[in-house]
Amino acid sequence: MARFSIIYSYFIVSESESKFSKVSFVEVGPEQDGQRLDNFLIRHLKGVPKSRIYNLLRKGEVRVNKGRVKPDTRLKTADVVRIAPIRVAQKGAAPEPGRQLQRYLTDNVLFEDDGLLIINKPSGLAVHGGSGVSLGAIEALRALRPELRFLELVHRLDRETSGCLMLAKKRSVLLELQAAMQRNQIDKRYQALVKGQWPKGKATVNAPLRKNTLSGGERVVRVDANGKPSITHFTIARRFEQSTLLEVRLETGRTHQIRVHCQFSGQPIAGDPKYGERQFNESLRDCGLKRLFLHASELRFKHPLSGDWVSVEARLPQELEQVLSKLQ
């Protein structure tokens, strides 16, 4: 499949039709037990700006069990949250996924049970909306699965990266998996095509990373002695005349970690518009490469609910397999 194009539709809702225009009482379910109040409201009050939500909290227009609360208040099961009327001029409701995206997400579930959902995310689909993106994977899945009272991202993938994406259907699962990632107890593996011949002896890149903002507002990540510890492990999978296919294992999970560590090594990932090399990228367009050649191929971890080991694999997308065939 080529780079994924997001198709969605809008439903116009006038201010008078807003479902938040009256006092509402919301009972906290077991899925929200332990969640911060501000995060609970952001999820519940979809379409209401965050600034408006925090303004409500400051003015005491949100109460829990009839008492005033702070944004960081932790909710408990059976708590009752009272929310004052909110009048927000709306251009339209949140975009909903079109048929093409709905079909893709339905057909690309890699694993699902009562607590967890793992999909094979396509390249071109952001994991969440924001920064000019109207709809991401999390919003699309919530619209597609309205029966799920709780659905949150366990981790993130870059918009151009395809592959295994985990979402929690219970708050307890979310917290335990995120803690497991911090303890390096989740085995995450990727496939990446990089420029040149990767040295046989280079198995690990240990270089701290730091986020930076350029003068134009663009955010980039760079190797910096004052950055956060970042460790990536590399194994050679296949060699080509002017490139190498690598299996990559993350020990830490920093933003753009694999992409920056490859750039730092002098062998950027193919098709990378931010950290890649233009001439190398252009040379691969003749082979049909129109996206970042980075794919989250495997996940292995202990399930928080059952204690069983879970192993999930997402095959390399067809458009990337075709690139490798032409290189060979």
C-alpha positions in Angstrom: 0.0 0.0 0.0 1.3 3.5 -0.9 1.5 6.4 1.6 -1.9 6.5 3.4 -4.2 9.4 2.7 -6.6 10.3 5.4 -10.2 10.6 4.4 -12.7 12.0 6.9 -16.0 13.9 6.9 -17.4 16.8 9.0 -20.7 17.2 10.7 -21.6 20.9 11.3 -22.9 21.6 14.8 -24.3 25.0 15.9 -23.5 26.5 19.3 -27.1 26.0 20.4 -26.8 22.2 19.7 -23.6 21.8 21.9 -24.1 18.9 24.3 -22.1 20.9 26.9 -24.6 23.8 27.1 -26.3 22.4 30.2 -25.0 21.3 33.6 -23.8 17.7 33.4 -23.0 15.1 36.0 -20.5 12.4 35.1 -19.9 9.3 37.2 -16.3 8.1 37.1 -16.0 4.5 36.0 -13.3 1.9 36.9 -11.5 2.8 33.6 -10.8 6.3 34.9 -9.8 5.3 38.4 -6.6 7.2 39.3 -6.8 9.5 36.3 -6.0 13.2 36.7 -9.1 15.5 36.6 -7.8 17.7 33.8 -7.0 14.7 31.6 -10.4 13.3 32.3 -12.1 16.6 31.3 -10.0 16.9 28.1 -11.2 13.4 27.0 -14.8 14.0 28.1 -15.2 17.5 26.7 -14.2 16.8 23.2 -14.0 20.0 21.1 -13.6 22.3 24.0 -10.3 24.1 24.0 -7.9 23.2 26.8 -7.6 26.8 27.8 -11.4 26.9 28.4 -11.2 23.7 30.5 -8.5 25.1 32.8 -10.5 28.3 33.1 -13.5 26.3 34.3 -11.2 24.6 36.9 -9.8 27.9 38.1 -13.3 29.4 38.6 -14.5 26.4 40.5 -17.1 25.5 37.8 -16.0 21.9 38.0 -16.8 20.0 41.2 -16.1 16.5 42.4 -18.5 15.1 44.9 -19.7 18.7 45.4 -16.2 20.0 46.4 -13.8 22.3 44.7 -10.9 20.6 43.1 -7.5 21.2 41.4 -6.5 20.1 37.9 -4.2 17.4 39.3 -6.9 15.8 41.5 -6.9 12.1 41.1 -10.3 10.6 40.5 -11.8 7.5 42.1 -14.4 5.0 40.9 -17.9 6.3 41.6 -16.8 9.9 42.0 -19.4 12.3 40.5 -18.0 15.2 38.5 -20.2 18.2 38.1 -19.5 20.4 35.0 -21.1 23.8 34.6 -22.6 24.8 31.3 -20.1 25.5 28.6 -20.8 27.7 25.6 -18.3 27.3 22.9 -18.7 28.5 19.3 -18.1 25.4 17.2 -17.2 25.3 13.5 -18.0 21.7 13.4 -17.7 18.5 15.3 -14.4 16.5 15.3 -13.7 14.9 11.9 -14.6 11.3 11.6 -12.7 8.7 9.7 -13.8 8.0 6.1 -14.6 4.6 4.7 -11.1 3.9 3.5 -9.5 4.6 6.9 -12.3 2.7 8.7 -11.7 -0.3 6.5 -7.9 -0.2 6.9 -8.1 0.0 10.7 -10.7 -2.8 10.9 -8.6 -5.0 8.7 -5.2 -4.3 10.4 -5.8 -5.2 14.0 -2.8 -7.3 15.1 -4.0 -8.2 18.6 -7.0 -7.4 20.8 -8.4 -8.5 24.1 -10.2 -6.9 27.0 -7.4 -4.6 28.0 -5.3 -4.0 24.8 -5.6 -3.2 21.2 -2.6 -3.3 18.8 -2.9 -2.1 15.2 -0.6 -1.9 12.2 -0.5 1.8 11.7 0.0 3.0 8.1 2.6 5.5 7.1 1.1 9.0 6.7 -1.4 8.6 9.6 -0.4 10.6 12.8 -1.0 8.8 16.1 -3.1 11.8 17.3 -4.5 15.1 16.0 -2.9 18.5 16.6 -0.3 20.7 14.9 -2.3 21.0 11.8 -3.5 17.4 11.8 -7.3 17.1 12.1 -7.5 13.4 12.8 -5.0 10.8 14.1 -5.2 7.1 14.8 -6.5 7.6 18.3 -9.3 9.8 17.3 -10.2 7.5 14.4 -10.3 4.5 16.6 -12.4 6.2 19.2 -14.9 7.2 16.5 -14.8 3.7 15.1 -15.2 2.0 18.5 -17.6 4.2 20.5 -18.4 1.4 22.9 -14.9 1.6 24.4 -15.2 3.9 27.5 -11.4 4.1 27.7 -8.9 4.1 24.9 -5.5 5.7 25.1 -2.1 5.5 23.3 0.5 3.4 25.2 3.3 4.9 23.1 3.8 6.9 19.9 5.1 6.5 16.4 6.2 9.2 14.0 3.6 10.0 11.4 5.7 8.6 8.6 6.6 5.4 10.5 4.4 2.4 10.0 3.8 -0.7 12.1 2.9 -1.9 15.6 1.0 0.7 17.7 -0.4 -0.2 21.2 -3.5 1.3 22.7 -4.8 0.5 26.2 -8.5 -0.2 26.8 -8.1 0.0 30.6 -6.2 2.6 32.6 -4.5 -0.1 34.7 -3.1 -1.6 31.5 -1.9 1.8 30.3 0.0 2.6 33.5 1.6 -0.9 33.7 2.7 -0.9 30.1 4.1 2.6 30.3 6.0 1.6 33.5 7.3 -1.5 31.7 8.6 0.7 28.8 10.5 2.9 31.3 12.1 -0.3 32.8 13.0 -1.5 29.3 10.8 -4.6 29.7 9.0 -4.2 26.3 11.0 -5.5 23.3 10.3 -3.1 20.4 12.0 -3.8 17.1 12.0 -1.9 13.8 13.3 -2.3 10.3 15.1 0.6 8.7 16.9 1.1 5.4 20.0 3.3 5.8 22.5 4.8 3.5 25.8 3.0 2.8 27.4 -0.1 4.3 26.7 -0.4 8.0 29.9 -1.5 9.9 29.8 -5.0 11.2 31.2 -4.0 14.6 28.6 -1.2 15.2 26.0 -2.9 17.3 25.0 -0.1 19.6 24.7 3.7 19.5 24.7 5.4 22.9 24.2 9.1 22.4 22.1 11.5 24.5 19.3 13.3 22.7 17.8 16.7 23.2 14.9 18.5 21.6 15.5 21.8 20.0 13.4 24.5 18.4 14.8 26.3 15.3 14.3 30.0 14.6 11.5 29.2 12.2 9.6 27.2 14.9 10.5 23.7 13.5 11.3 21.2 16.2 14.3 18.9 15.8 16.2 16.4 17.9 20.0 16.5 18.1 22.7 14.6 19.9 23.7 16.7 22.9 25.8 15.9 25.9 23.2 17.6 28.1 20.3 15.6 26.6 18.5 12.5 27.8 20.2 9.1 27.8 19.4 7.3 24.5 20.5 3.8 23.5 19.7 2.0 20.2 20.9 -1.5 19.1 21.4 -2.4 15.5 21.7 -5.7 13.6 22.4 -6.1 9.9 19.6 -7.9 8.1 20.5 -7.4 4.5 23.2 -5.6 2.5 22.7 -3.8 -0.8 25.2 -2.0 -3.0 24.6 1.4 -1.6 22.4 0.8 1.5 21.8 -1.6 4.4 18.6 -3.0 5.9 18.8 -3.0 9.7 16.9 -4.6 12.5 16.7 -2.0 15.2 15.9 -2.6 18.9 15.2 0.4 21.2 16.5 0.4 24.8 15.1 3.9 25.4 12.2 5.6 23.6 13.1 9.2 22.8 11.5 11.2 20.1 13.0 10.5 16.7 15.6 8.3 18.4 16.3 5.9 15.6 16.3 8.6 12.9 18.8 10.8 14.8 21.1 8.0 15.8 21.3 6.8 12.2 22.0 10.4 11.1 24.6 10.8 13.9 26.3 7.6 12.6 26.6 9.1 9.1 24.1 6.7 7.7 20.6 8.4 7.6 17.4 6.5 7.0 16.1 6.4 3.5 13.3 8.8 2.7 13.8 10.8 5.8 12.8 14.4 5.0 14.0 15.9 8.3 17.3 14.0 9.1 18.1 12.4 5.8 20.3 13.2 2.9 18.5 14.7 -0.1 20.7 13.1 -2.8 20.4 9.6 -1.3 16.6 10.0 -1.0 16.3 11.2 -4.6 18.3 8.1 -5.8 15.8 5.8 -4.1 12.8 7.5 -5.7 13.6 5.5 -8.9 13.0 2.4 -6.8 9.6 3.7 -5.8 10.4 4.9 -2.3 7.9 7.7 -1.5 8.1 7.6 2.4 10.3 7.1 5.3 11.8 3.6 5.3 11.1 2.9 9.0 8.7 0.2 10.2 7.8 -0.9 13.7 7.9 -4.7 13.0 7.7 -6.5 16.4 6.5 -6.1 19.9 7.1 -8.6 22.8 6.0 -8.0 26.3 4.3 -9.5 29.4 0.6 -8.8 29.4 -0.4 -6.8 32.5 -3.7 -8.7 33.0 -2.8 -12.3 32.2 0.9 -12.3 32.9 1.4 -14.2 29.6 4.0 -13.2 27.1 2.6 -11.5 24.0 4.4 -11.4 20.7 3.1 -9.4 17.8 4.5 -8.9 14.3 3.6 -6.5 11.5 5.0 -7.5 8.2 6.9 -5.0 6.1 4.4 -3.0 3.9 4.2 -4.1 0.3 5.6 -0.7 -1.0 8.8 -1.2 1.1 9.1 -4.8 0.0 9.0 -3.6 -3.6 11.8 -1.2 -2.9 14.0 -3.9 -1.5 13.2 -6.1 -4.5 14.4 -3.4 -6.9 17.6 -2.8 -4.9 18.4 -6.5 -5.0 
